[in-house]
Amino acid sequence: MKSRFNAPIIVVSNRLPFILVRNEDGSLERKQCAGGLVTAVCPSVIECNGKWIGWPGIQLKSEDEVIPESNPDDKSPTAGLLSDQVEPVQVEPKIFDKFYNGCCNGTFWPLFHSMPDRATFSNETYEAYKQVNDIFAEKILKALRKCLAQLDDEGRTDAAPLIWIHDYQLMLAATTVRRVAEDEGLRCKMSFFMHIPFPSWDIMRIFPWDDEILEGILGCDLVGFHIDDYCLNFLDCCQRRLGCRVDRNRFLCELDGRTIHVKSLPIGIPYSQFAEMSRNAPKVLKEKDQQIILGVDRLDYTKGLVNRVKAFERLLEKHPEHIEKCILLQVAVPSRTDVKEYQALKEEMDQLIGRINGRFSKPNWSPIRYIYGCISQEQLSAFYRDSAVAMVTPLRDGMNLVAKEFVACQNLSDPGVLILSPFAGAGGMMQEALIVNPYEIEEFADKLHRGLQMPFDERLLRMKHLQRREQAMDVTCWLNTFLSAVGILPCDNYNLSSSIAPLTVEDFEFYLSDYLEVDQMNSAKLSLILDYDGTLAPIAQKPELAHMPEETKCILRRLALHTDDVSICIISGRSLVNLKEVIGIDGITYAASHGLEILSPDGTKYHHPITTEHEDRISGLVKALQQEVGKDGAWIENKGALLTFHYREVPRQARNALISRATEIFIEHGFQPHKAPMALEAKPEVKWDRGRASIHILRTTYGADWSSRVRVIYCGDDQSDEEAMQALSGIAVTFKVSSMPSTRTSANYRLRSPAEVLLMLRWVEMKISQRRSPSPTSPTRLNRASVSFDDTSDDEMRRLRTNSRGRTQNIYKTGNKNRKTSENGVASRSSPDSFPELPPSPPRFSGVSLNRHL
């Protein structure tokens, strides 16, 4: 039978879709693993001849131990998944414990559920997390190569397999996969689905390595979350932390020249399966004339179990008529029983339930029936069907499928009532339920009372609407929608062809307007510090082939004439002679050799002192590199104080070995190799870099108090520019220019190429022109310096903006020209300008969308 899929699917999850157990004779056996995801996805993997990658749950004897085929009597969804379609991931137990219990459950689980006080942050566990993600990435690449070889053998050279990564345990795997796939030319599509909530920026920023997590997820082409709120949280984090351009209307994010699609795809359940089970399940609850209030959860602090039991107690206090008329049946599935926090929760639940039962019990009735253990799906469906009220009230949850399962199992001849928390993903969709804040115990008790008293016609109306929606949006619908969005299933409604709108000059209003407003610039100068290769000029195979666009040169030449308003510095790893020769603009500062050589516009030169010993070692390094690794397209550039080993033209297959040997040679000659774009650099052992050079240039150009009178824009593309961005953090607006995947940066914003740097220069020129020649028809702007500190303006003058790094900046910046002075020339303390002047901190990824103009 012809598959309906365009390409094979490689599913990657923390666990395999079945459980492996080892028998007494040492053989392995598969056991069924229940779950809606497995039920929906596994048949699709089987049909498209795809792969499933995951941890097997036990330690295999070796990497080569064979996964058994399914039992002939197995009727589960995984029965047709052949052993050669399964890629088990083997991890050393100690590392896996740090990864799973330490980082995943000890850090990400509470943090992503907006409970940072319960999270622990450890470099050791995060290193284990990265290590396990790398192991998964290796398995993904192995499976990808197998799928591509099979497709090529079939002549389907245009088909690209889909790599579908699931959940918070594997947020870094896509980074490695994309890098290797691009290096080796492996065609594929990549997608990610998060099954838990994604936190807001204020929560996500607490994680010390949040940028790596965001970039890892953005390694995929499509990122899916349950609801729009999680999508918007993710986009906000990407914009604020990574400097990505985002489109909140179309849920798009741009990173390193790629457009990543973000979609809300609410997961469903196998609706018909649960409906069928509820119709056939025998009656389990024998209570007569007593209403059952049901709760089904893992014993986890995110589920709100304590609040739920307290609300039930409050119900009995406020409405004693329910005593002996209703029972709370709480099923708590054991979870992470070896963790102290979960042990403490179980003890609290035991004591609370014991106290309430002791307080309200009668000879033939106890208010709470507590099941601590697992129950079968058939028994669970009977519980759902026979309950009058179901409480699904987590403090935070990704979706919570219990609510959907309860709805699917309802008999419309006597439907129950669903009480739902707004903090579950389902709470935003299932509005026909009674929505209650689980933290508000009084309201919770009132909603319980209302649910128990709700008349039949209202219960029927609500449940009909709920069942209609959940039946239409079941897990199969979720699967088909997701696969259609990435083009694996033919569909006209979803595709990844749309991209974020190109950057325009107007976009820089959002980048820079708060920092470089026209009336502020009337009393402040602008300093542009710009890298050359990769920033002003596109990267070329060899330095002599890199040329700055003529329009960029013309704008810089015109800006250089505005000496009262703008200063320009070009900083580069090139030698001073070469840098001045290729740029050829008068009136600007040249900072060569990463700032070791500086030529000011007035002809003043600065050379950072270098020892004779360094020069001798450089000479020895040149000879050694030329003898051993100066081949296969690699070449050495001696710049005097610096040396650069270029390997851009080396074939990919020979590159790693050559780089490894070159690194050894650097170290043998006493140099620590510094990474540059497709190159290694040897620098003198001096405490001097682009950051210190930039501050030196600003100080010598404007004086020691430059920070009160100068606004700084820094643009660069490589690791040496990161030193300057870190040094100027909070002082300058910084741009990272890069189209490379997974490029970490300290910059405020990202630009893709020198073409976008040119857009920024156009914007700056436009603003300088407005400053020099204001339009006679332009509206009069408020002179903020003239506002006095009287009682009516205190709030207006003292408004503070806090940016994403927690820095505060005064929105209203005053100029020197309006400073009031006393008779002796000292600034009057009655004036707001008498306070020390500081430059406004540059905004770092404000919440304003960069695409508002669309």
Buried (B, 14 or more C-beta within 10 A) or exposed (E): EEEEBBBBBBBBBBBBBBBBEEEEEEEBEBEBBEBBBBBBBBBBBBBBBBBBBBBBBEEBEEEEBEBEBBEEEBEBBBBBBEEEBBBBBBBEEEBBEBBBBBBBBBBBBBBBBBBBEBBEBBEEBBBBBBBBBEBBBBBBBEBBBBBBEBBEEEEBEEBBBBBBBBBBBBBBBBBBBBBBBEEEEBBBBBBBBBBBBBBBBBBBBEBEBBBBBBBBBBBBBBBBBBBBBBBBBBBBBBBBBBBBBBBBEBBBBBBBEBBBBBBBBBBBBBBEBBBBBBEEBEEBBEEEEBBBBBBBBBBBBBBBBBBBBBBBBBBBEBBEEBBBEBBBBBBBBEBBEEEEEBEEBBEBBEEBBEEBBEEBBEEEBBBBBBBBEEBEEEBBBBBBBBBBBBBBBBBBBBBBBBBBBBBBBBBEEEBBBBBBBBBBBBBBBBEBBBBBBBEEBEBBBBBBBBBBEBEEEEBBEBBBBBBEBBBEBBBBBBBBBBBBBBBBBEBEEBEBEEBBBEBBBEBBBBBBBBBBBBBBBEBBBBBBBBBBBBBBBBBEEEBEEBEBBEEBBEBBBBBBEBEEBBBBBBBBBBBBBBBBEBBEBEBBBBBBBBBBBBBBBEEEEBEBEBEEEBEEBBEEBBEBBBEEBBEBBBBBBBBBBBBBBBBBEBEEEBBEEBBEEBBBBBEEBEBEBBEBBBBBBBBBEBEBBBBBBBBBBBEBBBEEEBBBBBBBBBBBBBBBBBBBBBBBBEBBBBBBBBBEBBBEBBBBBBBBBBBBBBBBBBBBBEBBEEBEEEEEEEEEEEEBBEBEBEEEEEEEBEEEBEBBBEBEBBBBBBBEEBBBEEEEEEBEEEBBBBEEBEBBBBBBBBEEBBBEEE
